[in-house]
Amino acid sequence: MAAIAGELTQRAAPESAAVCMELTETLATVTDQAEFTMAGMIGVVDRVGEMKRWGLPSTQAWLRCHLGMREGRAKERIAMARQLPRLPQVGKRMAVGELSFGYAATIADAVGRLNDVDCGVAEEILLGAADDGLSAGKVARLAAKIHDVIAERDGSEECPEGAVRGYERSWVTASRSLDGGCYVKGWLNPEDAAIWAGTLGPLAKPAGTDDRRDLSERTAAALSAVLAGGHKATKVTVVVDLETLKGGDAPARLLDGTAVPAAQARRIALAAGVSPLILGAGNVPLYLGHAVRFASPGQRRVLETLYPSCAVQGCEVPGFLCEVDHVDGWALGDSPTDIDKLTLCCGWHNRWKHANPDQMQIRQADGRYVYRALPPGNVRKIRPKEPEWLDRSGDPWRQSA
């Protein structure tokens, strides 16, 4: 397939639009079959955890960094890889080119939270809808109705949609189910969303490499911990210029880059602690040498301002959820706790860097440290072997195996 694709990229599309339609449909079918094969391989990588040897904390990070997939596309393929073993009919039809990836991904996403019995029934219903000509979007809406029916069967109540709401005030609705559970739905404005992320984000991180809960399940556990009183401190950092505090119009920003209107930033400052970030001696000690191992709160505020995300190239963990990392390693005594020897690293990459120092490349760019995770030294790139049956002098569309 790689050899054929290389040939096709060098050929112009046929002049006939009808021929182009026919060949496009053929190529799409073959691509869907390739997606089925990829799902099986991604499933093995996900199950074994091979990506961790390459300095990547998750399967999604591997697909984003090494294959250049957007987050939504990576999630689709991970869901497909994990759910295909529970969807025998979907897998069988994908393998022979009778079901497109779009339908298969929709069904895989729909059954993610169903038990095995309900999964089998839902697979049959949703495949029937696809056969009847419903679009993938309509199949997804049918899947939502299936979830509602199951919720009603199990004695839970449908969460009310509520009236049309504006997007200035936050709102949350909760409806109790007959078994004592609760559905929660709502919307948070940017300020409240920042508090939500600052409070639950650190608590919703995976507990370890064996933590198989998805983000929704970890967030629910974090929320329960907060409501039970297990977490007290919440910090939201708003970066604002002095001129804005004095009445200027320049917007402030949150650490994730979200803009905060100047008037709102001044209102927040009235009820918040305001701390200047000073590089060097001053109100905040930034150079602590080897006398102190842990960075000061002032140093962390500076680093969170400098690093919007983890210093490892391709890692998207926000800086305010990262750990302070000694660039040259504190344990070796080579890296003092000085601002120009510190950076932010997510917890997973911080531990991986310490365990695999030979696989971490470090450089500086624009005053910031940039880490790059290198592949294992004993792994080499495997190039596909060109099949003997491929005749490069002929038309690849007309070749057959």
Secondary structure as GFF3:
##gff-version 3
##sequence-region A 1 401
A	DSSP	alpha_helix	2	8	.	.	.	ID=ss1
A	DSSP	alpha_helix	17	48	.	.	.	ID=ss2
A	DSSP	three_ten_helix	50	54	.	.	.	ID=ss3
A	DSSP	alpha_helix	59	67	.	.	.	ID=ss4
A	DSSP	alpha_helix	71	83	.	.	.	ID=ss5
A	DSSP	three_ten_helix	84	86	.	.	.	ID=ss6
A	DSSP	alpha_helix	88	95	.	.	.	ID=ss7
A	DSSP	alpha_helix	101	110	.	.	.	ID=ss8
A	DSSP	alpha_helix	116	131	.	.	.	ID=ss9
A	DSSP	alpha_helix	136	153	.	.	.	ID=ss10
A	DSSP	beta_strand	171	176	.	.	.	ID=ss11
A	DSSP	beta_strand	182	187	.	.	.	ID=ss12
A	DSSP	alpha_helix	190	203	.	.	.	ID=ss13
A	DSSP	alpha_helix	215	227	.	.	.	ID=ss14
A	DSSP	beta_strand	238	239	.	.	.	ID=ss15
A	DSSP	alpha_helix	242	245	.	.	.	ID=ss16
A	DSSP	beta_strand	252	254	.	.	.	ID=ss17
A	DSSP	beta_strand	259	260	.	.	.	ID=ss18
A	DSSP	alpha_helix	262	270	.	.	.	ID=ss19
A	DSSP	alpha_helix	297	306	.	.	.	ID=ss20
A	DSSP	three_ten_helix	319	321	.	.	.	ID=ss21
A	DSSP	beta_strand	323	326	.	.	.	ID=ss22
A	DSSP	three_ten_helix	330	332	.	.	.	ID=ss23
A	DSSP	three_ten_helix	339	341	.	.	.	ID=ss24
A	DSSP	beta_strand	342	345	.	.	.	ID=ss25
A	DSSP	alpha_helix	347	355	.	.	.	ID=ss26
A	DSSP	three_ten_helix	357	359	.	.	.	ID=ss27
A	DSSP	beta_strand	360	365	.	.	.	ID=ss28
A	DSSP	beta_strand	368	373	.	.	.	ID=ss29
A	DSSP	three_ten_helix	396	398	.	.	.	ID=ss30
###
